[in-house]
Amino acid sequence: MTIEEFSKSCPVSVGDRFYRKKLHETIPDRLEVTEIKEVNGTFYIRAKYLYHTIGPTFDRTFSDMIFKDDSWVIEKKGVDF
C-alpha cells in the first residue's frame, strides 16, 4: 500500500453543497461549503445556509464524521448544480 491509500480525504470541497434528507421536506435546507480545515486527521467543514432564515447565524461548522450517516447528501460543485 502507498501513503496515498492511507491518507484520508475530505468528502466535500469548498463550493460543494450538502443537506440532510428529511421525510416530507420539499426544499432541502442546503449548506454551501466555505472553508475546510484538517486537525489531527479530522476535517472541519464551515458552511453557510443558503435558505435558512431562523436562528442567530447562517454559518455552522461540521465534522466530516456526519457523512458516515447516509441521510446526508452531497452535491458536488460543477456536477450537481
N, C-alpha and C positions, 0 to 999 in steps of 0.2 A: 504494500500500500504506500501511496505517496502522501506527502504532507497535505496536499490539496484535498485528498479524500478524508482526512481527519478534520480539516478546518470547517467550521460551521459558518453558514452564510445566512443573512437576514432574509426572511421570506418576502419582504417588501422593499421598495426603493423610494427615494424622495419623488413625489409626484403621483405615486400609486394611490388608489383609494381602497378603503375597506369598510365593512359594516358587519353587524351581527344579524343573521337571519332570524326573524321573529314571525311567528304564526299570525296570519291575518294582517300583516303590515303591507300597505300598498306602496309607500315610498320609503325605501331604506334610509336610515339615519347615517348617511355616508360621512366618513372622515377622510381627509387628504393628508398624506404623509409630508411633513415639512422638515423633519430632521431625524437622523438616526445616529445613536452613539452606542459603541460597544464598551461594556465594562465587564471584565473577567469572563468573557465568553457569552454574556447575555446582551442582547440588543435591546435598547430602549428607544421606542418609537414615539416621537412627538407628532401629533396630528391635530388638525383643526376640523371642527364640524362644518359641513357645507350648508346644512339646512336647519340645524339645531338653534332654537331661539330661546330656550328656557335654561336658566342657570347663570351663575356669575361669570363663567368663562367659556370660550368656544374652543380652547386648546386643552388637550389631555396628553398624558404620557402613558404608554403601554409597554409591557414587556413582550418580547417575541413569543413568550410562553402561551399567550392567548390563542395563537394559531394552531396549537395542538388540539383545540376544540374545533370540530368540523362545522360548528354553527357560524364561524367567521368566514366571510367571503372576501377575497382579494381581487380587485380589478386592476390589472397592470396598465400603466400609462402607455398609450400608443397601441394597445391591443384591444382593450375593452371599452375605451371611450376616446 
